[in-house]
Amino acid sequence: MKIKYFTILLTSLLFFKCSKPSENEKTTDQYEQQAKQLIGFFDDHAWSEELGTYYSEIDNEGKVVSQKVYTVATSRLIYGLSFASKYDPAYLEKAQKVAEFQKQHLIGKSNKGSFSHSFVEDAKAGKQSSLDVWQQAYGLCGLSELYRQTKNPELLPILHQLHQGFITRFRDTEKGGLWGNYDVEKGQVSGSKSLQSLMYPLTAYMLNLWEADQEHKELYEGQIKENLSLLYQYGWNQNTEWVNVQLNDDWSPKMKEDGTMDFTVTVGHNFQLSALLLRASKFQFLDHQTKVLYKKLGEQIIDITLKKDIFHQQKIQKGFYSEFDPNTSKVLDDRKTWWQHAEAIIALSLYEGKYGDEGHLFEQYFFDTFVDSKYGGEYFYATKDDQPITSELKGSIGKSTYHTIEMIRFLNKK
């Protein structure tokens, strides 16, 4: 009889242990819920069945404020839907519909190759006298992720055409790297180089497409190497201990006559550069010494940034301010920005074995501060005292689902 009851007790304990969700499982469920609620905001308020895509400009309560469909917002929705299809397969069908809209309406072609229109409104593309590296790079963001998830070979020709058009227009064949702007009539624009013109093309699409399209990896590896090398040389300023945001045509930082930096900086770009370098430290097509150097600098940037006086009330759990003077580290904008905190969380997740507690504090702060539990979606800004700023659109030219779902992707890899 005792043996019988002991067996029952042991079986019950084993069942309880197996059925009780682990902390990792609960965290993964939270990420899934956050991704779904963010996509749900746009599904509920921005979707147009008639167009087969989402309107881009959506206010705090979910009202559509214009008929514009922007390339960056659309592409970032395709990214979010494609990645989140692991949570709900119906998202993939939506992503494919939106991708079809992008291919039909948001992509143009000239003698320099394919490019992305900034937006369409009432089925007409907005006129553009110039193209910028941000919108053109993010035009490939969603289609690259859709290809990564589906491996649909029909996506590759348009991806290759957009990539080639991008490189043809923006690459500096003399100094290397990419210009920030391209004039439709005059060509590459002097004075337009920046940290972003080197970094965004890699983080927006090129690394993702390189990982997904290994059969054609040679299309991307040369440019990835080149941009990374320039970022290592010119992206970080050891004197100011901030990123160099604005760069001259020779990639040196833009300075005033007195030798001080002629631009403002964000904490988010410090973290974004560090995350990119830490990712690059694992790329097999780079030599060992280069990977060691990238890892060392990536970790150094995080170490330095976390010691700065960037946090409200000097507490990491209070979040950090949006904009600083790199010469003095004086706060110029004391609001808190959603995308910058997402970049911080990604960076800390890649720093192995050191900042686990800080990363968890950032995560808690992010979800507590920027997620709108009343109307859904997430706020762009919060005040220094963490009150939501509701005047800023929740959907805009560049804001949809990308930064948060990209963050979730990296957190799921931990």
C-alpha positions in Angstrom: 0.0 0.0 0.0 2.8 2.5 0.9 4.6 1.7 -2.4 1.3 2.4 -4.3 0.8 5.8 -2.6 4.5 6.7 -3.1 4.2 5.9 -6.8 1.1 8.1 -7.1 2.9 11.0 -5.2 6.0 10.7 -7.3 3.9 10.7 -10.5 2.0 13.8 -9.4 5.2 15.7 -8.5 6.7 14.8 -11.9 3.6 15.9 -13.7 3.5 19.2 -11.8 7.2 19.8 -12.5 6.7 19.1 -16.2 3.5 21.1 -16.6 4.7 24.2 -14.6 6.1 26.7 -17.1 9.7 27.7 -16.6 10.9 31.3 -16.3 12.2 31.1 -19.9 8.8 29.8 -21.2 7.0 32.6 -19.4 9.4 35.2 -20.8 8.9 33.8 -24.3 5.2 34.0 -23.9 5.5 37.7 -22.9 7.5 38.4 -26.0 4.8 36.7 -28.1 2.1 38.7 -26.4 3.9 41.9 -27.0 4.5 41.2 -30.7 0.9 40.3 -31.1 -0.5 43.3 -29.4 1.7 45.6 -31.5 0.7 44.0 -34.8 -2.9 44.0 -33.5 -2.9 47.7 -33.2 -2.2 48.1 -36.9 -4.5 45.2 -37.8 -7.4 46.9 -35.9 -6.8 50.5 -37.0 -4.6 50.7 -40.1 -5.5 47.8 -42.4 -7.3 48.6 -45.7 -8.9 45.6 -47.3 -9.4 47.6 -50.5 -5.7 48.4 -50.8 -4.4 45.2 -49.4 -2.0 47.0 -47.1 -1.8 49.3 -44.1 -2.1 53.0 -43.9 1.0 54.5 -42.3 0.0 57.5 -40.3 -2.0 56.5 -37.2 -2.6 58.7 -34.1 -2.5 57.7 -30.5 -6.0 56.3 -30.3 -5.8 54.5 -33.7 -7.3 57.0 -36.0 -6.0 57.1 -39.6 -4.8 60.6 -40.2 -3.8 60.4 -43.9 -4.1 58.1 -46.9 -0.3 57.8 -47.2 1.4 54.5 -47.4 5.1 54.9 -46.7 7.8 52.5 -47.9 9.6 52.4 -44.5 6.5 51.9 -42.4 5.2 49.2 -44.9 8.5 47.4 -45.1 8.9 47.3 -41.3 5.4 45.9 -41.1 6.3 43.1 -43.5 9.3 42.4 -41.3 7.2 42.2 -38.1 4.5 40.1 -39.7 7.0 37.7 -41.3 9.0 37.2 -38.1 5.9 36.9 -36.0 4.4 34.2 -38.3 6.2 31.8 -35.9 3.5 32.8 -33.4 0.5 32.9 -35.8 0.8 31.5 -39.4 -2.0 34.0 -40.5 0.6 36.8 -40.2 2.5 35.3 -43.1 -0.5 35.6 -45.4 -0.8 39.3 -44.4 2.9 39.8 -45.0 2.6 38.4 -48.5 -0.3 40.7 -49.3 1.6 43.7 -48.1 4.7 42.6 -50.0 2.6 42.4 -53.2 1.4 46.0 -52.6 5.0 47.1 -52.1 6.1 45.4 -55.3 3.2 46.8 -57.3 3.1 50.4 -56.0 6.2 51.4 -54.0 9.1 50.3 -56.2 10.3 52.3 -59.2 13.0 51.9 -61.8 15.3 54.2 -63.7 18.5 53.8 -65.7 20.4 53.4 -62.4 18.2 50.4 -61.4 15.3 49.8 -59.0 14.6 52.1 -56.1 11.8 52.6 -53.5 9.3 55.5 -53.7 9.0 57.3 -50.4 5.2 56.9 -50.3 2.1 56.5 -52.3 -1.2 58.4 -51.8 -4.4 57.7 -53.7 -2.4 55.2 -55.8 0.1 57.8 -56.9 3.8 57.9 -55.9 5.1 61.1 -54.3 7.5 63.0 -56.5 11.2 62.7 -55.4 14.1 64.8 -56.6 16.4 62.9 -54.2 16.7 59.6 -52.5 18.1 59.0 -49.0 20.0 56.0 -47.7 17.6 55.5 -44.8 14.4 55.0 -46.9 16.2 53.1 -49.6 17.8 50.6 -47.2 14.7 50.0 -45.2 12.8 49.5 -48.4 14.6 46.1 -48.5 14.0 45.3 -44.8 10.6 43.5 -45.0 11.2 41.6 -48.2 14.5 40.3 -46.8 12.8 39.0 -43.7 9.9 37.5 -45.8 12.5 35.7 -47.9 14.2 34.5 -44.8 11.0 33.0 -43.4 9.6 31.5 -46.7 12.7 31.0 -49.0 10.3 31.9 -51.8 12.6 32.1 -54.9 10.2 34.6 -56.6 11.4 37.2 -54.1 15.1 37.0 -55.0 15.0 38.9 -58.3 13.3 42.0 -56.8 15.6 41.8 -53.8 18.7 41.6 -56.0 17.5 44.4 -58.2 16.8 46.7 -55.3 20.1 45.8 -53.7 22.0 46.5 -56.9 20.2 49.8 -57.5 21.0 50.8 -53.9 24.7 50.0 -54.3 24.9 51.7 -57.7 23.5 54.9 -56.4 25.0 55.2 -53.0 28.4 53.5 -53.0 31.5 55.8 -52.9 33.8 54.1 -55.4 36.8 56.2 -54.2 36.6 56.3 -50.4 34.4 53.3 -49.9 31.2 53.1 -47.9 28.0 54.8 -48.8 26.8 58.3 -49.4 23.7 59.5 -47.4 21.8 61.1 -50.3 21.5 60.7 -54.0 20.2 63.5 -56.3 18.1 62.1 -59.1 19.6 64.5 -61.6 23.1 65.3 -60.2 24.0 62.0 -58.5 25.7 61.4 -55.1 25.5 64.3 -52.7 28.7 65.7 -51.2 28.4 66.3 -47.4 25.8 63.6 -46.9 27.9 60.9 -45.2 27.0 59.8 -41.7 27.2 57.1 -39.1 23.7 56.1 -40.4 24.8 55.8 -44.0 27.3 53.1 -43.0 25.3 51.4 -40.3 21.6 51.4 -41.4 22.1 49.5 -44.6 23.7 46.6 -42.6 21.2 46.5 -39.8 18.1 47.3 -42.0 18.6 44.5 -44.5 22.0 43.5 -45.7 23.0 41.3 -42.7 19.6 39.6 -42.7 19.6 39.1 -46.5 23.2 37.8 -46.3 22.2 35.2 -43.7 19.1 34.2 -45.7 20.6 34.2 -49.2 23.8 32.3 -48.7 23.7 31.1 -52.3 24.4 34.7 -53.4 26.4 35.8 -50.3 29.1 37.3 -52.5 26.6 40.1 -53.4 26.7 41.4 -49.9 29.9 40.3 -48.2 32.1 42.9 -49.8 29.9 45.8 -48.8 29.4 44.5 -45.3 33.2 44.2 -44.8 33.7 47.7 -46.2 31.1 49.4 -44.1 32.2 47.6 -40.9 35.9 48.6 -41.5 34.9 52.2 -41.9 32.6 52.1 -38.8 35.5 50.6 -36.8 37.8 53.4 -38.0 35.5 56.4 -37.9 32.2 55.5 -36.1 33.5 55.7 -32.5 35.2 58.8 -31.0 37.6 57.8 -28.3 37.9 61.4 -27.1 34.3 62.3 -26.7 33.2 58.7 -26.0 30.3 59.1 -28.3 29.6 58.0 -31.8 30.6 60.3 -34.7 27.2 61.0 -36.3 28.0 63.4 -39.1 31.0 62.7 -41.3 32.9 64.5 -44.0 33.5 63.1 -47.5 36.7 61.5 -46.3 34.9 59.9 -43.3 36.4 62.2 -40.7 34.0 63.6 -38.2 32.4 67.0 -38.9 33.9 69.6 -36.6 33.5 73.3 -35.9 36.3 75.8 -36.3 37.2 75.4 -32.6 37.7 71.6 -33.1 34.5 70.5 -31.3 32.0 68.1 -32.8 29.4 69.7 -35.1 26.5 67.4 -34.4 24.4 66.0 -31.6 24.3 62.4 -30.4 21.9 59.8 -29.1 22.5 57.0 -26.6 20.7 54.7 -29.0 23.3 55.1 -31.7 26.0 54.2 -29.2 24.2 50.9 -28.4 23.4 50.3 -32.1 27.0 50.5 -33.1 28.1 48.3 -30.2 25.5 45.7 -31.1 26.6 45.7 -34.8 30.2 45.2 -33.9 29.4 42.4 -31.5 27.3 40.7 -34.2 30.2 41.1 -36.7 32.6 39.5 -34.2 31.0 36.2 -35.1 31.0 36.5 -38.9 33.0 33.7 -40.4 34.0 35.6 -43.5 36.0 38.0 -41.4 39.6 37.1 -40.2 40.2 36.2 -36.6 42.0 39.4 -35.6 39.3 41.6 -37.1 36.7 39.7 -35.1 38.7 40.1 -31.9 39.0 43.9 -32.5 35.3 44.3 -33.3 34.3 42.4 -30.1 36.6 44.4 -28.0 35.3 47.8 -29.2 31.7 46.6 -29.1 32.0 45.7 -25.4 34.0 48.9 -24.7 31.3 51.1 -26.1 28.7 49.4 -23.8 30.9 49.6 -20.8 31.5 53.3 -21.3 27.9 54.2 -22.2 26.5 52.6 -19.1 28.8 54.6 -16.9 27.7 57.9 -18.4 25.3 60.3 -16.7 22.5 59.5 -19.1 19.9 58.0 -16.8 17.0 59.8 -15.1 17.8 60.1 -11.4 21.0 58.2 -12.2 19.0 54.9 -12.2 19.0 52.5 -15.1 15.5 51.4 -14.3 14.3 55.0 -15.0 15.5 54.9 -18.6 17.8 57.3 -20.4 17.4 60.7 -22.1 17.2 61.1 -25.9 19.8 63.6 -27.1 23.2 64.9 -25.9 26.0 67.3 -26.8 29.0 65.0 -27.5 31.5 67.7 -26.5 30.1 68.2 -23.0 27.6 65.3 -22.5 25.0 67.9 -21.6 21.4 66.7 -22.0 19.7 68.4 -24.9 16.5 66.4 -24.9 15.2 64.8 -21.7 12.5 62.8 -23.3 12.9 59.0 -23.5 12.6 57.3 -26.9 11.2 53.9 -27.6 13.6 52.8 -30.4 16.7 53.9 -28.4 15.8 51.6 -25.5 15.1 48.8 -27.9 18.7 49.2 -29.3 20.1 49.2 -25.7 18.3 45.9 -25.0 19.7 44.3 -28.1 23.2 45.5 -27.4 23.1 44.1 -23.8 21.7 40.8 -25.0 24.8 40.4 -27.2 27.4 41.2 -24.4 28.0 37.7 -23.1 28.0 37.1 -19.4 28.0 40.6 -18.0 24.9 42.7 -18.1 22.0 40.3 -17.6 20.5 42.2 -14.7 20.8 45.5 -16.5 19.2 44.0 -19.5 16.2 42.8 -17.5 15.8 46.3 -16.0 15.8 47.8 -19.5 13.2 45.3 -20.7 10.9 46.0 -17.7 11.3 49.7 -18.3 10.6 49.4 -22.0 7.4 47.4 -21.6 6.1 49.4 -18.6 6.8 52.8 -20.3 6.2 52.6 -24.0 3.4 50.0 -24.4 -0.1 51.5 -24.3 -2.3 49.2 -22.4 -5.4 51.3 -23.2 -5.4 51.9 -26.9 -2.7 49.4 -27.9 0.5 49.9 -29.8 3.4 51.8 -28.3 4.4 55.4 -27.7 7.3 57.0 -29.6 8.3 59.2 -26.6 7.8 59.5 -22.9 8.6 62.5 -20.7 11.6 62.5 -18.4 9.1 61.4 -15.7 7.8 58.6 -17.9 4.5 60.0 -18.9 3.5 59.1 -22.4 3.6 61.8 -25.0 0.4 61.2 -26.9 0.8 63.9 -29.6 3.3 61.8 -31.4 1.9 59.4 -34.0 2.0 55.7 -33.2 2.2 55.0 -36.9 4.3 57.3 -39.1 6.8 57.4 -42.0 9.1 55.0 -40.2 7.2 53.7 -37.2 5.3 50.5 -37.3 6.5 47.2 -35.9 10.2 46.9 -36.7 12.3 48.0 -33.7 10.3 46.1 -31.0 10.0 42.9 -33.0 13.7 43.1 -34.0 14.4 43.4 -30.2 12.2 40.4 -29.5 14.1 38.4 -32.2 17.4 39.0 -30.3 15.9 38.3 -26.9 14.5 35.0 -28.2 18.1 34.0 -29.1 19.3 34.3 -25.5 
